């Protein structure tokens, strides 16, 4: 038993923790949880907790269903009490292993860890800073009734506003759990909010995203609200994204920073961006994994639809944020396509793989887009070499199927499952009869 595990066991005893929840995700990015008694924790560290992997989406087949959860002691945190329950509850994220002790190839957390290890082999440490957008809705919520908590807009301060109080409570809980928050504010749509987490390593960033989504939902329900991470819940309001900032470090030096480079961006940074642009269509089924994701991407509201990069240009897929003097460690790039419904482990794994491919192949970065790409004609975009992202989940899956990079990044099992799962989602969507169709053909007044 290592020192971090001993520290957890000691803390559980001293803080009189009653239940420990072991968290992990399925391949679709749904959080899974099993609670254990503190008396089982030492065995969980030594031997793991067995479960039926075939009952969890994408993990394994029925004929090889036995799998193990191995708690990561470094992720141990107390959970906030909900509903006045006095029992103290903690959580840890787990890695999924096979009975012979190997990390399961289908474990999303392991998929990301492998890409982080690849970056380290190349001499890089990756840092990730996500911006999580979501809508707050008044209860009761139904398909026919979705009412935002306010009519405010971007950065609005609403006196005695529900969103203000909600964000304060959610941020306080996240900070108490050791998840550092950089900003929180009202976004552009009515009832739309954003919470930005500080930059950490990729696996911890994905853990933090999963935790933040859970805390946001819990706090909302406690206030008789509902939080939704649906990419595009309203036709006439902006969709919710999860803009993802990435940077590479070589030792203590930011590999993306060059004092004499354009926008202080290094050659390494330019090649990383080139890799992201080269593979943007192939990774879209991972960064934007649902039918609804493409209604956000192609629904306006500054959502990125075209594969290009820019500096201050928020219509570009990749943006190089404004450089702050004397803050070279903050040099980074922003990938604007992901939405908050993505599996963060798989999405970050693909983003890192694409960027590293650009570095490995010394890809040349195309000229930046200085205009609002949405305002250009198809002909103008064609002349500039700006292609479109997939406009549907079907197109995204087709692009992914032929991608050697995504197949290698995810591994054969996850790659095959995602394709099958997303094709099923597309087929189910195509079978639906929409209200628009009924209105078109049923001339009822």
PAMIZA-206049 format. One record per residue: x, y, z of N, C-alpha, C in turn; residue in one letter. Coordinates in steps of 0.02 Angstrom, whole numbers, plus 32768, in hexadecimal, padded with zeros to 4 digits. Layout:
PAMIZA-206049
XYZXYZXYZa;...
END
This chain:
PAMIZA-206049
802A7FC48000800080008000802C803E8000x;801D806D7FD2804780A97FCF802F80DD8001x;80558114800680478146803A800581698030x;7FF181747FF07FB281967FE47F77816A7FFAx;7F7C81297FF07F4880FC80077F4480FA8054x;7F7F80F980747F8080FB80BD7F61813C80D7x;7F6F817380B47F5381B480C87F0781B380C3x;7EED8194808E7EA4818F80857E85816580BEx;7EA2812C80CC7E88810181027E8781278145x;7EBB814C81527EBF8172818F7E8A81A88191x;7E8281CB81587E50820081547E0981E6815Cx;7DFA81AC813F7DB8818E81457DA78180818Ex;7DD9816681B37DCE815781F97DC681978222x;7DF181C882177DF08205823F7DB2822F8233x;7D99822F81F57D5F825981E47D1D823481E9x;7D2081F582007CE481CD820A7CB981CB81CAx;7CDA81BB81937CB781B681537C9081748151x;7C508179813F7C23813F81427C2181188101x;7C23813B80C97C21811980887C578135805Ax;7C71810B802F7CA181207FFD7C86810C7FB9x;7C7D813E7F8E7C6481307F4A7C9F812A7F1Ax;7C9E80F57EF47CD080E97EC27CB380FC7E7Ex;7CD1812C7E5D7CB781487E1F7CE181327DE3x;7CBF81277DAB7CE0811D7D6B7CAD812D7D35x;7CC1812F7CF67C91813E7CC07C8E81047C8Fx;7C5480FE7C6F7C5180D17C367C6B80F57BF8x;7C6C80D27BC07C8A80EF7B847C62812B7B6Bx;7C21812C7B797BF881657B647C0181A27B91x;7C26819A7BC87C3381D37BF47C0181DA7C2Dx;7BD981A57C3A7BA981A67C717BCE81927CB1x;7BC581B97CE67BE681AA7D257BC6816D7D46x;7BF0813F7D5C7BDA81037D807BF581077DC8x;7BD180E77DF67BE380ED7E3C7BD080AE7E62x;7BFB80997E8F7BEB80647EBF7C04807B7F03x;7BDB80717F377BED80857F7A7C0980497FA1x;7C3E80547FC77C5980207FF17C5F80398039x;7C5E800A80677C6A801A80AD7CB4802780B8x;7CC6805480E67D0D806180F37D3580228102x;7D147FEF811F7D377FB2812F7D4F7F8C80F1x;7D327F9B80B77D467F7A80797D7C7F9F8054x;7D8F7FDB806C7DBB800580457E017FE8803Dx;7E1D7FCB80727E607FAF806D7E637F778039x;7E2F7F4C80387E2D7F1880067E247F367FC0x;7DFE7F6D7FBB7DF57F8D7F7A7E377FA67F5Fx;7E617FC17F8B7EA47FD77F757ECF7F9B7F60x;7ECC7F657F877EF77F2B7F7A7EDF7F027F3Ex;7E9E7EF47F3D7E847EC27F0D7E547EDF7EDAx;7E387F1A7EE77E057F367EBC7DC07F1D7ECFx;7D8D7F3D7EB47D477F2B7EBF7D2C7F0D7E7Fx;7D147ED07E827CFB7EAF7E467CB77EC87E30x;7CAB7EC97DEF7C697EDC7DD47C5F7EBD7D90x;7C217EBF7D787C107EA27D377C1C7ED67D00x;7C547ED17CDF7C657F027CAB7C387EFF7C6Fx;7C187EC67C627BED7EC17C277BAC7EE87C30x;7B9C7EFB7C6F7B607F227C7C7B6B7F6D7C75x;7BA97F817C667BBB7FC77C5E7BCC7FD47C15x;7BAF800A7BF97BB580167BB17BFE80187B9Ax;7C0F7FE97B6D7C4E7FEC7B4A7C8A7FCE7B6Dx;7C827FB57BAC7CBD7F9E7BD07CD57F597BBAx;7CA67F297BB27CBC7EE67B9F7C817EBD7B89x;7C907E807B707C5C7E527B597C447E267B92x;7C097E077B897BED7DDD7BBD7C1B7DA37BCEx;7C3F7D897B9B7C697D4F7BA57CA97D5F7BCCx;7CB57D9F7BDA7CF17DB27C017CDE7DEC7C30x;7CA87DE07C567C877E187C797CAA7E2C7CBBx;7CD17E007CDA7CEF7E107D1A7D237E477D12x;7D1A7E7E7D387D4A7EB57D367D537ED07D7Dx;7D877EF87D877D977F127DC97D9C7F5E7DC8x;7D857F7D7DFE7D8F7FC57E087DC97FCF7E38x;7DFA7FF77E247E3380057E4F7E3180507E61x;7E2280607EA07E1C80A77EB37E5F80CC7EADx;7E5D81097E947E9781347E907E9781617ECEx;7EC381527EFD7EC381747F3E7ECD81BF7F36x;7EEE81D57F027EFC821C7EF97EBC82447EEAx;7E8582227EDA7E4682457ECA7E1682467F05x;7E2B82307F3F7E00822D7F7A7DE882727F8Fx;7DA6827B7F947D8A82BB7FAB7D4782AE7FCEx;7D3982D780007CF782D680207CC382F37FF1x;7C8882D47FF07C5082EF7FC87C24831A7FF5x;7C04834C7FD87BD8837780007B9A834F8017x;7B80836080517B43834080697B08835B8041x;7ADA832E80317A9F834180097A60832C802Fx;7A30835A803279F0834A805179F38341809Cx;7A24836080BD7A26835C81057A40831B8121x;7A5A82EF80F67A7682AF810D7AB782BC8132x;7ABC82A181707AF782AD81987B30827D818Bx;7B24824781667B59821781587B8F8238812Dx;7BCD822F81417C05824B811B7C17821A80E2x;7C1B823680A67C27820D806A7C6382298044x;7C8E81FD802C7CC8821180037CC481ED7FC0x;7CEC82057F927CF081E47F507D3781DD7F3Ax;7D4381AA7F107D8281A27EEC7D73818B7EA5x;7D9881A57E757D94818A7E317DBC81497E2Ex;7DA7811E7E017DC680DC7DFB7DDF80D17DB4x;7E1380A87DAF7E28808B7D707E0980467D6Ax;7DF780337D2E7DD77FF27D227E0D7FC17D0Cx;7E107F877D2E7E427F547D1F7E207F127D0Ex;7E447EE87CEB7E2F7EA37CDE7E467E787D19x;7E2A7E3B7D207E3B7E117D5A7E867E027D60x;7EAB7E047D297EF37DF67D2D7F1C7E347D3Fx;7EFB7E6B7D507F1D7EA67D697F2E7EDB7D35x;7F207ECF7CF57F2E7EFF7CC17EF67F337CBDx;7F097F717CAC7ED57FA47CA27EAD7F927C65x;7E6B7F957C6C7E3F7F827C357E487FB17BFAx;7E4E7F957BBF7E577FBE7B827E1B7FEB7B76x;7DE17FD87B927DA37FFF7B867D9680347BBBx;7DC2803B7BEC7DB9806C7C217DC880B27C07x;7D9780E07C037DA481237BE87DDC81487C0Dx;7DE0813F7C4F7E1481607C757E5981467C60x;7E5C81057C527E9A80E87C3A7EAD80FE7BF4x;7E7A81087BCA7E8681227B867EA981667B8Ax;7E9181927BB67EB081D37BBD7EF581CD7BDCx;7EFD81A27C0E7F3E819A7C2E7F7381847BFCx;7F5F815B7BCB7F9081457B987FA7817E7B6Cx;7F7A81AD7B5C7F8F81E67B347FBB82167B5Cx;7FAC821D7B9C7FD682467BC8801D82277BCBx;802081E57BD0806181C37BD2808681CD7B90x;806281CC7B58808281D77B1780A0821D7B14x;807B824E7B2D809682927B2E80D582967B59x;80D482737B91810F82737BBD814B82537B9Bx;813F821F7B73817682007B4F819682307B1Dx;816E82607B05818782937AD781A482CF7AFCx;81A382CC7B3F81C083027B67818F83387B7Cx;814D832C7B74811B835F7B8280EF834D7BBEx;80DE837F7BE480A9837B7C16806E83A47BFCx;803383867BFD7FF783A77BE17FCF83C57C1Bx;7FB584017C0F7F8884227C3F7F4784337C1Bx;7F10842C7C3F7ECD84357C227EA384627C50x;7E8184917C307E5584C07C547E1284C27C30x;7DDD84A17C4C7D9C849E7C2A7D6C84D57C41x;7D4084EA7C147D0B851A7C227CC984F67C19x;7CA484EC7C4E7C6784C27C4C7C2A84EF7C4Bx;7C0384EB7C157BC585127C0F7B8984E47C1Ax;7B5485017C347B1784DA7C417ADD850A7C4Bx;7AA084EF7C457A6385167C517A4485017C93x;7A2985327CB77A0285267CF379B885307CE2x;798F84FD7CF2794884FE7CE1791E84F97D20x;78E385187D1D78B585147D56789084D17D54x;788684B47D8F785D84787D957813848A7D96x;77E6845F7D7F77F6841E7D60780D84277D18x;783A83FB7D03785483FB7CBF783783C07C9Ax;782183CB7C5D780983957C32781B83A77BEAx;780C83787BBD781A83857B7677F283C17B5Ex;77B683CB7B7A778C84037B65779B84437B8Cx;77C0843D7BC477C984777BEE7812847D7C04x;783684AC7BE6787A84BB7BFB787F85067C03x;787F851D7C42787E85657C5178BF85787C73x;78E885A27C54792785B87C74791885DF7CB4x;794985E07CE2793E86027D22793E864E7D1Cx;795886697CE5795A86B17CDD795B86C37C93x;795987037C85795E871C7C40799D87457C37x;79D087377C5E7A0E875E7C5C7A3987487C21x;7A6F876F7C157A9D87617BDE7AE5875F7BF6x;7B1387647BC77B5A875A7BD47B7587897C09x;7B91876E7C3E7BB187937C757B7F87BD7C9Dx;7B3E87B57C927B0D87DD7CB67B0F87CC7D01x;7B0888007D297B0087F67D717AB688027D81x;7A9587CE7D987A4E87D27DA67A4687D97DF2x;7A2B88117E087A23881D7E4F79F587E77E6Dx;7A0D87C77EA279EA878F7EC179DB87597E8Fx;7A0587537E5D79F987227E287A0886DB7E3Fx;79DE86AD7E2979E786667E3A7A2B864D7E22x;7A3F86627DE67A7E864A7DCA7ABA865F7DF5x;7AB7869E7E0F7AEF86B57E397AF786897E76x;7AC0867C7E997AC386547ED67AD7860C7EC6x;7ABC85F27E8F7ACD85AE7E7B7B1885A77E6Ex;7B3385D47E477B7A85CF7E367BA585D57E75x;7B9286017EA37BB986097EE07BBB85C87F07x;7B8185A77F0E7B7E85687F347BA685317F11x;7B9D852C7ECF7BC084F77EAA7C0B85017EACx;7C22853F7EA37C6A854D7EA47C87853F7EE9x;7C6385527F1D7C7C85467F617C8684FB7F6Ex;7C5684D27F577C5C848A7F617C97846E7F39x;7C9E84847EFB7CD6846D7ED27D19847F7EF1x;7D1E84BD7F097D5D84D37F297D6A84AA7F68x;7D35849D7F8F7D3D84757FCC7D54842E7FBCx;7D4484167F807D5983D37F6B7D9E83D37F4Ax;7DBF840C7F4B7E02840F7F2E7E0384187EE3x;7DCA842E7EC67DC5843B7E7E7DC884867E73x;7E0084A27E5E7E0784EB7E597DDF85077E1Fx;7DB9853B7E2D7D8F855D7DFC7DAE85A07DEBx;7DB385B07DAA7DD185EF7D957D9C86267D8Fx;7D6586177D6C7D3086497D617CED86277D66x;7CBA864E7D737C7486397D697C4C86767D57x;7C1E866E7D287BF786A87D117BBA86917CEAx;7B8D86C17CDE7B5386B47CB47B6A86B47C6Cx;7B5286847C457B6286817BFE7B2C86A57BD4x;7B2F869C7B927B0786C47B647ABE86B47B62x;7AAA86767B727A6486647B6E7A40866E7BB0x;79FE86747BAF79D8867A7BED79E1863C7C18x;79F586467C577A01860D7C837A4085E77C74x;7A6A86007C467AA785DC7C347AE285F57C5Fx;7B0885C67C7A7B3F85D77CA77B7F85B47C90x;7BB785CC7CAB7BF885AE7C9B7C2285AC7CDAx;7C4385737CE57C74856C7D1A7CB585537CFBx;7CEB85797D037D2C85697CE57D5A854C7D1Bx;7D7485117D0E7DA284F17D3D7DEA85037D2Cx;7E1485087D5E7E5B85197D537E8084E07D31x;7EB784F27D117EDF84C27CEB7F0084907D1Ax;7EF784507D097F1884197D2C7F2B83E47CF8x;7F4983AD7D0D7F5B83797CDE7F1C83597CC1x;7F2083397C867EE483227C627EB882F17C89x;7ED582BF7CAA7EAC828F7CCD7E8782B17D06x;7EAA82DB7D2B7E8982FF7D617E55832F7D44x;7E62834D7D0B7E31837A7CEC7DF183557CDBx;7DF883187CBE7DBD82F17CAD7D9882DC7CEDx;7DBD82C77D217D9D82B87D617D7782F57D7Bx;7D9583307D757D76836D7D8E7D36837E7D67x;7D3883727D257CFC837F7CFC7CC383527D12x;7CD283117D1B7C9E82E27D317C8382F77D75x;7CAF830B7DA27C9983217DE57C7083607DE0x;7C8783907DB97C6383D07DB27C1C83C57D96x;7C16839A7D637BD4838D7D487BA683707D7Dx;7BC083437DA67B9883247DDB7B8483567E10x;7BB4837F7E267BA683B27E5A7B7383E57E40x;7B7C83FC7E027B4E842C7DE57B0784107DE4x;7AFF83D17DD07ABD83B27DCF7AA083AB7E15x;7ACB83977E457AB4838E7E8A7A9E83D07EA9x;7AC684047EA07AB484457EBC7A74845F7E9Dx;7A6D84557E5C7A30846C7E3979F284487E55x;79F684077E5D79BD83E27E7679AC83F77EBEx;79E084077EE579D5841E7F2979B284617F2Cx;79B484877EF5799384C87EF3795484C67EC7x;793B84897EBC78FF847E7E93790884997E4Cx;7944848F7E31795584A07DEC796E84627DC9x;797984687D88799B84337D6379D384537D3Ax;7A0E84357D3D7A46844A7D137A4B84197CD9x;7A5184337C9C7A5984077C627A9884197C3Cx;7ABD83E47C2A7AF983EB7C017AEA83DA7BB8x;7AAB83D97BA67A9783CE7B617AB784037B35x;7AD783EF7AFE7AFA84217AD57ACE84597AB8x;7A9084477AA57A64847A7A867A1C846F7A9Ex;7A0B84867ADA79C7847A7AF2799384A97AD5x;79A884E47ABB797985167AA1798C85297A5Ax;795C852C7A2E7969853E79E87983858679E3x;796585B37A09797285FA7A0079A786177A2Fx;79C885EC7A5679FB86037A857A3C85DE7A79x;7A7485F97A8F7AB585D97A827AB885937AA0x;7ADE85677A7F7AEB85267A9B7B1F85297AD2x;7B2784F37AF67B5984EF7B2C7B9684C97B13x;7BCF84E97B1A7C0E84CA7B067C3984B97B42x;7C71849A7B347CA4848F7B677CE8849F7B47x;7CF284E07B3B7D3184F77B1E7D6B84DC7B49x;7D9C84BF7B277DD1849C7B4B7E1484BC7B3Ax;7E3684D67B6D7E7884F67B667EAE84C27B74x;7EDF84BE7B487F15848E7B4F7F5884B27B4Ax;7F8884987B717FCD84B17B6A7FFC84777B78x;8039847C7B5D806D844A7B6780A7846B7B8Cx;80C684457BB98101845D7BDC813A842C7BD2x;817684497BC981B484237BC981D984377C09x;81D5840C7C3C81EE84217C7D81C384597C98x;81E284917CAA81BD84CC7CC281AD84FD7C8Cx;81C284F07C4E81B9851F7C17817A850E7BEFx;815285407BE0811785377BB7812D852E7B6Fx;812084F37B53813784E27B0F811085087ADAx;80D885277AEC80B1854E7ABC80C785977AB9x;80F485AC7AE5810685F27AE9814886007AC5x;814886337A9B8185864C7A7B818086977A77x;81AD86BC7A9981A987057A9C81A687277A58x;81C887097A2781CB872979E58199870C79B3x;817286D979C8814286BB799B810486E57992x;80E186DB795B80A286FE7950807286ED7989x;8057871E79AA802D871779E5805386F17A1Dx;809686F57A1C80C186D37A4C80B686877A4Bx;80A2866E7A11809586267A0980D2860479EBx;80E985CF7A0A812685AC79F38117857F79B8x;814C85657999814485367962812184F7797Ax;813184E179B7810F84A779D480C484B479D9x;80B284F079F0806C850279F58049850379B2x;806B851D797F804E851F793C804384D97921x;807284AD792C806B8468791480348443793Ax;802E8451797A7FF8843379A27FB484487985x;7FAC848879777F6E84A179597F6284807915x;7F97847B78ED7F90845B78AB7F77841478B1x;7F8F83F078E47F7783AC78EF7F2D83AB7902x;7F1883D9792C7ED283DD793F7EA683EB7902x;7EBC841978D77E948429789C7E9383EF786Bx;7ECC83CD78637ECF839578347E9F835D7847x;7E95835478877E6C831B789E7E29833078BBx;7E16836F78B37DD9838878D27D9B836178BEx;7D948351787E7D5A832B78687D5982E57883x;7D9482C7788A7D98828178A17D87827A78EBx;7D9682AD79147D8A82A8795B7D4782C57970x;7D2082DF79407CE2830179517CB082D27973x;7CAF8292795F7C7F8263797E7C90825779C7x;7CCC826A79DD7CE082647A237CD582A57A48x;7CEC82DD7A2B7CE4831D7A4D7C9B83357A4Bx;7C75831C7A1B7C2F832F7A137C0882F07A04x;7BF682CB7A387BE382857A2E7B9982787A24x;7B6F82AB7A247B28829F7A1E7B0982C179E2x;7ACF82A979CD7AA982C979987AA0831379A7x;7A8F832279E57A82836879F97AC0839379F6x;7AFB837479FA7B3A839A79F87B4083C379B8x;7B2783A879817B3083C8793F7AFC83FF7935x;7AC783FF795D7A998437795C7AB88473797Fx;7AE5846679AF7B0B849E79CC7B3F84B6799Ax;7B678488797D7B9D849D79517B8484C47915x;7B4884B378FD7B2E84D378C17AF2850078D1x;7AED851479127AB4853D79267AC585847936x;7B00859C79227B1385E1792F7B2B85EA7977x;7B27862779907B3B863579D57B85862C79E0x;7BAF863D79AF7BF8863879B37C1185F079B8x;7BE785C079A87BFF857B79A77C2C8571796Ax;7C62854B79717C91854279387C78850D7908x;7C6F851F78CA7C5784F078977C8D84E17862x;7CC1850B78607CF28506782A7D3884FC7847x;7D6084D678237DA284C1783B7DD584F77829x;7DE4852278597E15855778507E2B856F7894x;7E5D859A78957E7585B578D47E79860178D0x;7E7B862179097E81866A790B7E9B8681794Ex;7EA486C179547EBF86DD79927E8586F379C0x;7E66872B79B17E2D874279D77DEB872E79B7x;7DEF870379857DB586F2795C7D8D86B9797Bx;7D5386CA79977D2A869879BA7CFF866F798Ax;7D05867A79497CE3864F79197D1086167902x;7D4E861679197D7E85E279057D7985A67933x;7D8C856C79187D8B852E793F7DC1852F7975x;7DFD854779637E34854C79927E4685967999x;7E4D85AB79D77E5D85F179E57E9D85F67A0Ex;7EC6862879FF7F0186367A297EEE86727A54x;7EDD86677A947EC6869E7ABE7EFB86D47AC6x;7EE4870E7AD97F1087477AE27F4687377B14x;7F8587447B017FBE87367B2C7FC6876E7B5Fx;7FCF875B7B9E7FD9878D7BD3802387967BE1x;803D87D27BDB808587DD7BE8809A87C17C2Cx;80D687A47C2D80F487887C6A80CD874C7C85x;80A2872F7C5B807F86F27C70808786BC7C3Ax;80C686AD7C2B80D3867C7BF680B786377C07x;80B086277C48809485E67C5A804B85E17C45x;802A86197C397FE486197C277FD986117BDCx;800F86107BB4800786077B6B7FE485C57B5Dx;7FB185C67B337F89858A7B287F6285917AE7x;7F40855C7AD37F12855F7A9B7ECD85487AB5x;7E9A85607A937E5585507AA77E33852B7A6Fx;7E1C84ED7A7D7DF684C67A4C7DAC84CD7A5Ex;7D8484E87A2F7D4285007A407D0984D17A2Ex;7D1884977A107CE3846B79FB7CC284427A33x;7CE784287A647CC883F97A937C8B84177AB7x;7C5D83EB7AC87C2484017AF07C2383DA7B32x;7BFC83F17B637C0183D37BA67BE2838E7BADx;7BC483747B777BA9832F7B7A7BDD82FC7B64x;7C1883127B507C4C82E47B397C6782BB7B73x;7C8182807B647CA9825B7B957CEC827E7B99x;7CFC82A07BD17D3982CA7BD27D7982A17BCBx;7D7982637BE27DB5823A7BDC7DC5822C7B92x;7D9282197B6C7D9E82097B267DAA82487AFEx;7D86827E7B0D7D8F82BD7AE87DD582D87AF1x;7DEE82DA7B2F7E3282F37B3A7E6682C57B1Bx;7E5A82847B1E7E8982557AFF7E9182637AB4x;7E5982707A927E5B827D7A4A7E7A82C17A3Bx;7E6C82F37A647E8B83357A597ED783317A61x;7EED830F7A947F3683087A9F7F5582E17A66x;7F3582AA7A517F5082817A1B7F5682A979DAx;7F2382D179CB7F2382F9798D7F5A832D7990x;7F61835079C87F95838479CE7FDB836679CBx;7FE6832E79ED8028830E79EB803982F579A6x;800682E07980801282CA793B802C83047911x;8010833F791D8027837A78F9807083897908x;8084837F794880C9838B795B80F78356793Cx;80E283167942810C82DF7929811782E478DEx;80E482FA78B980E982FD787080FE83437858x;810D836F7887812483B3787780F483D57846x;80B483D17855808183ED7829808684397826x;807B845477EA807B849C77DF803684B777EEx;803384EF78127FF3850D78237FDD853C77ECx;7F9F853477D67F82855F77A27F7B85A777BCx;7F7485D7778F7F69861D77A57F2B862277D1x;7F2C865277FF7EF38659782D7EB78678780Ax;7E7D866C78257E3F868B780E7E3586CC7835x;7E35870478127E2E874578347DE787607831x;7DBD874378057D78875977FE7D4A872B7824x;7D0C8742782F7CD88717784A7CC986E17816x;7CDD86A378267CD8866E77F47C90866077E1x;7C62866D780F7C1B866377FF7C03869277C8x;7C2286CE77C47C0B86FF77947C2786F5774Dx;7C5886C877477C7686BB77057C49869076DBx;7C4E8696769A7C28866A766E7C4B86277669x;7C2885F576507C4685B376467C8385B87619x;7C7E85E275E57CB585EA75B67CF1860A75D9x;7CE5863D76027D1C865D76267D3E862D7655x;7D18860476797D3685D376A57D5E859F767Ex;7D44858C76447D67855B761B7DAA85777603x;7DAB85B575EE7DE985D475D77E1C85D87610x;7E0485E4764D7E3085EA76877E4485A576A3x;7E28856F76867E39852D769F7E18851B76E0x;7DE0853B76EF7DBC852E772E7D8484FC7721x;7D8A84C2773D7D57848F77347D28848F7770x;7CF0846D77697CBD846B779D7CC8842F77CBx;7CB4843778097CAE83FD78367C7383D3781Ex;7C6F839478337C33836D78227BF48392783Ax;7BBF838D78127B8283B178247B4E83837844x;7B60834478507B33831578727B5D82DF7893x;7B3E82BC78C17B60828478E27B71824E78AEx;7B468245787D7B54821378497B9482237824x;7B9C826278107BDA827777ED7C178270781Ax;7C0E8280785A7C47827B78897C5E82337892x;7C2E820678987C4081BF789F7C6281A67860x;7C4B81BB78267C6A81A677E77CB381BE77E4x;7CBF81FB77FA7D04821577FB7D2F81EF782Dx;7D1381DE78657D3881BB78997D4A81747883x;7D1D8153785F7D28810C784C7D6881027825x;7D7C813577FF7DB8812E77D57DF5814D77F5x;7DF1815E78357E27818178567E568151787Bx;7E93814B78627EC5812378857ED8814378C8x;7ED9818678CA7EEC81A879077EBA819A7940x;7E7981A079327E48819479667E48814B797Cx;7E4F811E794B7E5280D7795C7E8C80C8798Bx;7EC680E6797D7F0180DB79A77EF880FC79EBx;7EDB813779ED7ED4815B7A2C7EA381397A5Ax;7E6C811F7A407E3881017A6A7E4680B77A77x;7E6980967A4A7E70804E7A4F7E36802C7A2Bx;7E417FEF7A147E117FCD79E97DCC7FC57A0Bx;7DCB7FB27A4B7D8B7FA47A6C7D607FE27A72x;7D7E80197A8A7D5880577A927D4480737A4Ex;7D7280717A1F7D65808B79DB7D28806879BCx;7D27802579BF7CF07FFF79A17CAF800C79C6x;7CB280117A097C74801C7A2E7C5880617A1Ex;7C8180947A1D7C6880D87A0F7C4680DA79CBx;7C6380BC79997C4480BC79577C0080997959x;7BFC805E79787BBB803B797D7B88806479A4x;7B9E807F79DC7B7180A57A077B5680E379E5x;7B82810779C27B6D814679A17B4281387963x;7B4F810179407B2380EF79087ADE80DD7921x;7ADA80BB795A7A9980AC79787A7480EC798Ax;7A98811C79A77A78815B79B97A5D817E797Bx;7A84817D79447A6F819E79067A31817B78E9x;7A31813878EB79F7811378D179B8812278FAx;79C08125793B798681357966796C817B7957x;799A81A9794C798781EE793D796181F278FBx;797881CE78C9795881D07886791181B47888x;7902818978B978C0816A78BE788C819A78DCx;78A481D078FB787681FC791F784C822778EEx;780E8233790277E3826278DE77E282A37907x;77FA82D978EA78018317790F77C28341790Dx;77BD8370793B7785839F793C778483C878FCx;77BF83D978E377C3840078A477A283DA786Bx;77AF839978667791837078317745836D7838x;772E8364787676E68361788176C583A3786Ex;76E483DA787F76C8841C786E76C784257822x;76FA8409780076FE841277B776C583EE7794x;76B283B377AD768383897788763C838977A5x;7636839977E675F4839A780375DC83E27805x;75B283F577D7759B843A77D0756284477802x;757584457841754384507876754B84977890x;751484BB78967515850078AD74F5850578F2x;
END
